């Protein structure tokens, strides 16, 4: 499954908000967070300059969405959603493995809701929990763990 990242445009916003609702709503509710459509829209628009559609070029379809900042050190993944139709098929693993390999020297960070099953994937890929708050775990790539541990 060859993947490519295509910069998101304003025309993609309805798809991105719908994808966010599909992939995040149940996790947010389980954690006691109630987002409106407007809240999801604001989250999609936050740092929209970093937004990319994840395309499976074999089927020529978007399978998800990612926002990441390669200018930050460590590289920060701000948002990652894989469409429910394409979850558990290796897309997230493939994309994250590529980012981890490409940015091994800088390291990679992300946050995940406590109730989100994606946490298991992140831990399998070598991410380490370095902090947490009321709703999220904050993770970093294994290489960066010593910098984040007290």
HELIX and SHEET records of a PDB file:
HELIX    1   1 UNK A   10  UNK A   12  5                                   3    
HELIX    2   2 UNK A   13  UNK A   30  1                                  18    
HELIX    3   3 UNK A   37  UNK A   45  1                                   9    
HELIX    4   4 UNK A   48  UNK A   50  5                                   3    
HELIX    5   5 UNK A   84  UNK A   86  5                                   3    
HELIX    6   6 UNK A   91  UNK A  102  1                                  12    
HELIX    7   7 UNK A  118  UNK A  124  1                                   7    
HELIX    8   8 UNK A  142  UNK A  144  5                                   3    
HELIX    9   9 UNK A  145  UNK A  148  1                                   4    
SHEET    1   A 7 UNK A   3  UNK A   7  0                                        
SHEET    2   A 7 UNK A  51  UNK A  56 -1                                        
SHEET    3   A 7 UNK A  61  UNK A  69 -1                                        
SHEET    4   A 7 UNK A  75  UNK A  82 -1                                        
SHEET    5   A 7 UNK A 108  UNK A 113  1                                        
SHEET    6   A 7 UNK A 136  UNK A 141 -1                                        
SHEET    7   A 7 UNK A 127  UNK A 132 -1                                        
END                                                                             
